Each structure stands twice: as C-alpha cells, then as structure tokens.
Amino acid sequence: MKKPRVSQKSGQKPPTASVEPVGPAGAKQLPKPLPKPLPEPLVDFHVHLFPDKLFDAIRRKFVTDYGWGILHPLYWRESVAYLRERGVGPIVFSNYAHRKDIARGLNDWNLKILGELPDIYCFAAFHPDDKDGLAMAADLLDHPRILGFKLQLLVQRFSPDDERLFPLYELVIAKKKRLLLHAGTGPVGNEFVGVAPFKKLLVAFPDLPAIIAHMGALEYDAFGALLSGHPLLYMDTAFSFLPGLGSMFNLGGDFLEAHRERILYGSDFPNVLFPREDEINTLLGLDLSQAFYDAVFRDNGLRLIREIAL
C-alpha cells in the first residue's frame, strides 16, 4: 500500500519538479507541478473505534446487508497504531448505540480508551430511548476529551429533527460541545436521512454546532448550501473522495477553497473499502492551495479540539 505523501522534515529542501523531453528531439514539456505537501501532523476527525466483539458484528453486517468487505479488519489498538505510523497525530474517534440500553456500556469503554491513550478524543454514544441517557450525557460532556456525541441516523433509525433529541442538542450547546451527524443518503439511504429532515432540525436549532459527516453525501449540493447560513456547521471528507466508489464529491475546487475553514479531514478508518491513501491522493490531485491542505488536514481540527477540549 502506498503511504500518503507528507511534507518534508524541517531543514530539508523540497524536491524540484523534473522536466522530461517529449515529442521532437529537443522539445520539452512544461514542468509538472509537484503535489502540495501534507501538513504534519495530520488530524483525523472521523475514525471508528468499537470493542472487538462489536467490531466483528458490524463487519458481518456490512457483508450481509451491503456486500462490502472491509479492507483492514483491524481492532481498536491496531487501528490506532496503524494511523500513528502514518503521520496521524490527534485522532477523533466515535461510536454509536444501534439500539437502546447499550450506550452506557459503550461510553464506559470510551472512557477507558481515553484514560489509556493520549492525544485521542471521542464523540460518544447516545440513544434517545435510554431512561438515563440525558443524565449520562451531561456527565460525559464534563470530560475534556469527550467532544460531543455521534448520531448515526441511518443505523439508529431516527430523524435528526426527532424531538426526543432536542434535550441532547440543548445540553451540547450549553456545554459548548459538538455533534457528529451521519445525516446524508450516502452510501445508502433510508427515510431517516437526507437534507429535508436536517433542514427541519436547523429551523429549530439554527446555530447547531454540528459536523456533517461525508460532506453530506450524496446530496453534496444541498448540504453544502447550508454552510453559508449556519456558521457553526462543519463537514468532514470521509468516504467522499474515493475514486473507486464512483460517487465522489462533485462541487469542485472553488467550493472547497471557499469553505476550507469549515472542512475537516476524516478517513472513516478502519471500516474502509479502499485504501485511505486513495482519498488523500485524490484531494492532493486537485492541486488546491497550500492554505486549503493545511486547514483541512491539520489546522481546523486542532482549532476545534482547542475550542472544545480546553
């Protein structure tokens, strides 16, 4: 597997672009621009970590429901080590309660991981049908490295504008934390996802501090249009720049540059179907500004972590 192209170490001169002769003798093509270097360290804002048995169950479901085989069937320790070896510094992981009465066990596990590993942060699990869910959420939000909560609306099967979630939103806002929402229709959809219910949520909470996973796939345009009117919304790149999927982000470089302060790099690791480097190299291949790559791969993530965790 190719490693992502990372920036040169301090003190080293960057390589120069080569000029190769083409066509008639003596004719030369213009220098091919080098890809922009990635900043160091990378900040990955969309990693999935689960207890081992739950990881196994999720991956079996991927195969039976969608016919997907996971490229890296790694458990949580291996996943963290894999990312560290590839230049990822802060890791923001999440998990979700696919049914009621399991969020507390997941969150106890999340706290154990946070206690064991430095420079790792968490969007914790929540289910609106848990009797003690809100009290548990309030306690969790007092932890400096719990950044907020992950809602996986496709799997959890409730809409973002479900009023049972409103007390959670109010609590997250009061605690100055955030939400990570899988709200789009990609890679598959159901009646609980899509831009329509998300817009209803923003009517009730126009200043919702949320990250829209996967750039809002597959309704990129509709979710992207929400950024201008809702300054606390962010997006993450996970699963949206993979050429092997055939349904990549399609709003172009101008959109990405215009909103570069509101986009976070996320890999979706380890439950990926294609090498995570494919997405990195696709983004590098767009030849956007160095300011874009610095912001998306490092600075925006570090800024949010500082704002929320410290």
N, C-alpha and C positions, 0 to 999 in steps of 0.2 A: 504494500500500500504506500502511495506517495505521502510524504509528510507535507503539511501546509508550508507555504513559503513565508518565512518570518524575516523580520528586519535584521540588519547587520548588527553585530555586537559593537558596543561603544569603542571608538578608536579604529575600527576597520573601515576602509574605503569601500563604498558600494561598487559592484561590478559595472563596467561600461557596456553600452549596447554594441553588439557586433554589426559590421557592415559586410554583407556577403554579395559577391558578384552574381548577377543574373543576366540572362539574355545574351546579346552580342558581347564579344570579348571587350573587356574594359568597362562595360556598363555596370553600374551599381545601383542597388535599391536604397531607398532612404533607410536610416537606422530604425529598426523595430523597437518601439518603446518598451522599456522594462516594466514588469508589473510593479505596482506600488508595494512597498514593504508593509507587512502587518506590524502593528504596534506590539510592544511587549509590556506586561503580559497580556494575553487575551483574557477577556471576561466573558464567560459563557453563562447566559441568563436563562437558559432553558435546558436543563438536564433532568432526567427522571431517575430517582433512586427509590427502590422499594425493598422491603425484606425479601430474602431469597425465595421463599415459597410463593410469595405473591408475584414476584417477577416471573417465576415459572408459569403461574396461572395466566398472567396477562399475555405472555408469549404464546401459550397454547391457544388462547382466544384469537390472537392475531391470525394464526394459521387457520383455525376452523371458521372464523367469521369472514375473513378477508383474503385468505390465501397468501398471506405475507410471511416470508421467512426473515427473521432478524439476522442482520449481518454479524453483529457482535453480541452473542448471548452471554454477556458478562454480568456478574453480580456487582453489588454496590462498591465493594472495596476495589475490585479490579477496574471498575469503570472510573473511579476517581484516579487511580494510578495511571490509567491509560491517558486521561486528559492531562494530568500533570506532566507526563513525559512529553507531551506535545505542545507545551508552552502555555497551558491554561493556568491562570493564577486563581482569582476568585471564581468559585463555582456556585451558582444558584440552582438548587435542585427543588423539585416539587414532587408531590404525590397527591392522590385524591381518594376519597371514600366512594367506592362504586355502589355501596348500599349503606343503610343506616347501621349504627352501632359498631362501626369499625374505625371511625375517625380517631377515637381516643387511643386505641392501640397503635395506630399509625403514628400519631403525634408523640406518644411516649418513645417510639423508635426514633422519630426525627430528633427529639431532644438528646437522645443517646448519641446519635451521629454528630450533632453539633458539639456535644461535650467532648467527643473524641478527636475531632478533626478541626484544625484552624483554617481560617480563610474560606469557609464554606457557609452558605446562607440558605434559607429554606422558605418556600411558600407551602404552608401547612395544609392539612386536610380538614374539610368541613362538610357536614351533611345537615340540611335543614330539618330533618326528621329526628335527629338526636335530641333527647329530652334535655340534656345538659350541654348542648352544643355551644350556645352563646356564652355561658359561663366559662367553658373550656377555652373558647376563642379569646375571651378577654384576658385570661391568664397567659395564654401563649403569646399574645401581642406585647406583653411586657418583656419578653426575651429579646435582647438587642439584635440577634441574628435570625429571628423569625420576621421576614419582611412582609408577610401578609398571608393570603390564602389562595390556593389554586381551585378553580371551579372548572371541571371538565364536563361541559354541558352535554356533549354527545353521549358520553358514557353514563353520567349521573342521571340523565333524563329528567332535567327540569330546565325551564327557561330562565334567562338572566333577569327578566322582569317579574319573576315569581315573588310575590310579596313576602313569602316566608324568608327570603334572603335579605329583605330590607334592614332588619336589625343588625345583620352582619355588616352590610355596607355602612350603616351609620357608625358602627363601632370602629371599623377600619379607618374611616375618615377622621373620627375623633382621636384615634391613636396615631394619626399621621403615617399610616402604613399603606399597603397596596394590595391589589388583586391581580392575579394572572388568570385570564379567561380564555379557554378554548371555546370561542363563540362562532367560528366560521363553519362553512359547509365542507371544507376540505380536510382530509382526502375523501371523506364520505360525510353524508349529512343525515339529519332526521328532523322531526318537527320542532326540536328544542334549540336548534342552531340556525344561524343566518342573521343578516343585518337587520331584518324587521324587528324581532324581539329585542335586539340590542339597542335600537333606536328608541324603543319604548322605555327601556331602562334609563337612557340618558335624559328623557323628559323628566323623570322623577329625580335623577341624580346627575345634573349636567356637569358637575365638577368631580365625577367619579375618578379616583386615582387608579386607573386600570392599565394593564398591559394586554393588548390583543395579540394572542399567540398566532404564529404562522402568517403574519401580515394580513390577517383576515381572510385567508384562503377559504374558498375560491372566489369570494366576492371582493377582490382586491380594490376595485374602484370605489365601491360603496363604503367599505370600511375606511379606505384611505381618505375619503372626503370628510370623514368625521374629525380628523385631526385639527383642521383649521378652526372649528368652532368649540373644541373641547381641549383646552391646553394641558390637562393632566393625563391625557391618553398617550400611550406609547404603543409601539408594535415591536414584535421580535421576528427575526428572519427564519426561524426554524422551519424546515421542510418546504420552503418557498423558492429556493434557488437550486433545485436539483434537476439537472437536465434529463436524467433518466425517467422522471415522472411524467413529463410531457404537459404539465400544468403549472409551469413556473409563474412567479410574479411577473406581471405584464404591463406595469405602469411606466416603465422606462427610467433612465438615469436622471432626468430632470426632477421627477417626483422624489427620488431617493436623495438627491442633493438638497432639494428644498426642505426636506424633513429629516435631515441627517441627525439633528439633535434629539429626535424622538424615536429613533430606531435602535434596537438592541440586538447584538448578535446572540443567537441561540442555536444549538446544534441538534436538539432532540435526542441526544445521546443517552443511553446506548441503544434505545429501541429504534434503530435506523435501518432502512432497507438498502441504502447506498453509503459509500464511504463519506464521512463528514467532510473530508477534504474536497469532495466534489462541489459542495456548496461554497466553501471558502474560495476555491479557484474560480467558480462562476462569478462570484462577486468581484474578485480581483480582475477578472477578464473584462469587466465593464469599464475599466480604466477611468474610474471616478477620481475625485480629488483626494489628495492625501488627508485633507481635513475630514472627508467622509469616512475613510477607513479608520483613522484614529478615533473618531467619535463613536462609530458603531461597534468596533471590536474592543474598545477599551474605555474611553472617557465617559460615555453615557452610563455605562454600567457602574463604574467607580463613583460617579456623581450620585446616582440613585442609592447605592449602598451607603455612602456617607450621609445622605439626607435621611435615610430611613433607620439605619442601624446605629448611628452615633448620636 
